[in-house]
Amino acid sequence: MIQEGMQRCALLIEYDGLEYAGWQRQTNALTVQEVLERGIERIVGVPVNVISAGRTDAGVHGFGQVAHVDVPETCRISDVRLAKAFNSCLPRDVRVRAAKRVSGNFHARFQATRREYRYTLTNHYSVFRRRYAWQQTLAFDASMLNSAAEIFLGKHDFTSFSKLNHDTESYICAVEEARWNEVESGVWHFHVAADRFVYGMVRSLVGAMMDAALHKVTPDDLREALEHKERSLRTTPLAPAQGLVLWRVQYDDDPFAGLW
């Protein structure tokens, strides 16, 4: 419930997550949420709470993160200028791409209908990709990546491919898209979209698909692990965080639909 005298703003945010301990505010490490709240407070003059569509892990990036924040009605800065005002108080690795006043009923997390992630993989080293890709030095069978990805399509319990989170009541997610594309020689993008994701899920899936591409496990091994819904059965590692980007969040009444 929005407080009297406040108005809700939706934010479209991008950030380089490599220097941050994830999205969610922590007591002993710097996070994206903390940086945003401090910057916005300097503009609106009161403490704020920025609520995001998803809590990305340490080192994970955001391109289309969506959040909401309640600011005083006395803040007369127009929507067009609001993002620029917030950015004037933010570090260069966190940016508000757009800000828009919305209904007080809008909720960035609970009303999101679809979330999309992109993971970048390359088989050769480049200093220009080291912050934003998994640079795999071992030879792997790229043809196995999509064969493994097909296993995760549909509605499943992803307990086996997640990290434990005591706040998570259900590990069931409906995966609508899961595909790899070679976007240039030796560089692949994994695109995955679902109604929701659980803690560590995308990095776990990418790590599992890479183990299939390395012929350490078979697609049947991955299918069996998925069906058993048992985290201890997963022997594949998590993929490195720096290759992962929260790409887009969608809503039935999308405040940023025109920006895609």
Residue, then its C-alpha position, 0 to 999 in steps of 0.5 A: m500500500i502506497q503511503e499518503g503523500m507519495q507517488r509511485c515511479a517505475l524504473l528501468i535500470e541497467y548495471d554492471g554487476l561485477e563490483y557489487a554483491g548482487w541486487q539486494r541490500q546487505t549489511n556487509a557489502l555494497t549492492v545495486q539496491e543500496v547504491l540506487e536508494r542512496g542516489i534517489e534519496r539525494i534527489v527526493g530528500v527522503p529515505v526510499n525503498v527500491i523494489s526490483a522485479g528480481r534479485t540478481d546474484a553477485g556479479v550478475h548484470g542487468f540491462g532490463q531490470v525493472a523496479h519501483v520506488d515511492v517518492p514524495e508528491t512534492c517531487r515535481i521533476s517531470d518523467v523525462r528529467l527524472a531519470k537524468a536527475f537520479n543518474s546525476c547521483l549514481p556511479r557510472d556502472v548503474r544507470v536509470r534508463a527511464a523513469k515513469r510515474v505509475s499507479g500506486n497499485f503497480h508492483a515490479r516484482f509481483q506483477a511481472t509476467r515474464r522474465e528474460y535472461r541472456y548468457t554469453l559464452t565464448n571459446h576464445y579469450s578477449v580482454f574486452r569480454r572478460r567482464y561479460a562472458w564465460q570464456q571457456t578454454l576447454a574444447f566443447d561440442a557446441s551442438m550439444l548445447n541446444s539438445a540440452a536446452e530443450i530438456f528444460l522447456g516447459k513447466h518443471d520443478f527446478t529444485s535440482f537446478s537451483k541454490l537453496n533459498h529458505d524464502t522460496e516456497s515453490y521451485i516450479c517455473a514455466v520456461e517458455e524459451a531456451r535456446w543457444n545462438e552463435v551470434e559471431s564466430g566463437v560467441w554464443h548467446f543463451h536466451v531463456a525466458a520464463d514466468r519466474f526464476v529461482y535462486g541460481m537457476v540460470r547459472s545452474l542450467v548453463g553449467a549443466m549444459m556446458d557439462a553436456a557439451l563437454h561430454k561429462v554428462t548426457p542429456d538423459d542425466l540432466r533429464e533424470a536430475l530434473e525429474h528427481k527434484e533433488r539438489s544433491l543429484r546435481t553434479t554440474p557446476l554453476a556457470p560464472a556470474q559475469g556472463l549473465v544479464l537480466w535482459r528484460v522484464q514484461y508486464d500485462d500493462d508494461p510501463f516501458a513497452g515502447l522502449w523495446 
